[in-house]
Amino acid sequence: MKITLDQLQVLDAIDHHGSFTAAAAVLHRVPSALSHAVAKLESDLGTPLFIREGRRAILNDAGRTLLADGRHLLRAAHELERRVQRIATGWEAELRIAIDAIIPSERIFPLIRQFYDAGHQTRISLSNEVLGGTWDALAADRADLVLGAPGDPPARGGISSRLLCRTVMRLVVAAGHPLASWQGALPSAELMRHRAIVIADTSRELTARSIGLIEGQDALRVPDMRAKAQAQLAGLGVGHLPAWLADPEIAAGRLVELQLADPRPPLQSQIAWRNRQIGKALRWFLDELAKPVTLAMLSEGLGTS
């Protein structure tokens, strides 16, 4: 076997972080070690895998093909390790929780505090995802538990879900935006004439999703929900915001809420998890997330139920 899991991990890190130096920092190794691993792999395979542009390293066609299939092997190996750990102790070494951009990350901190105070030792890792990226994180084994996954789950096995709440978003613009003076219901044709502020879907493998963006509409993409709110306050475009962000700005007169002639129905926001061999830490969180007080803490300012 000419290809090792370590070499695939190196390729994956370089691809995600754009350079040998950045990847080495993430992997806690020196750049020369990564260069040696890649050079050996290229020599063994008899083909270069990267295009080097200054400090950046970009996979060529051969490298992308190798890594696309190699990531399946990395996920399988990682899942095997986790399964062995669960079988041995029942408690996961790590529980990875992904939170959709619509939910402030700090809302889960009290729940994590309860977990730690109960004496549990499983390491908790939090990440943020957007739209279909939440489902993608489960499907691609980047997360074990997701909070706020929008809409329906992907058509594949190994994922369970239940309703968190039905999310209603406010369509708002800055007080100085041209649409702020619009009277009555706003038709889609008029909305399309104005730039939308959207958060880019974080899907890597599943098809990306978009919500509230009309086909052909100009869009400014921002990294997270708070940046979206700030861009709209700056008058850069129109977009939907959750009540916890929009309502204080509407009350202060800095944002104006618009009513669509064809309003969107509430969006189902889900709690979702990987259901293969559920460990004790995941079970603990699922049990806590079934309690009304916990659901209320997460969903305040998001939806109707």
PyMOL commands that set and color helices and strands:
alter all, ss='L'
color gray80, all
select helices_A, chain A and resi 5-17+20-27+31-45+61-89+105-117+132-139+178-181+188-191+225-233+243-251+280-288+292-299
alter helices_A, ss='H'
color red, helices_A
select strands_A, chain A and resi 50-53+56-59+94-100+123-129+145-150+159-167+170-174+196-199+219-222+239-241+255-257+267-274
alter strands_A, ss='S'
color yellow, strands_A
deselect
rebuild
show_as cartoon
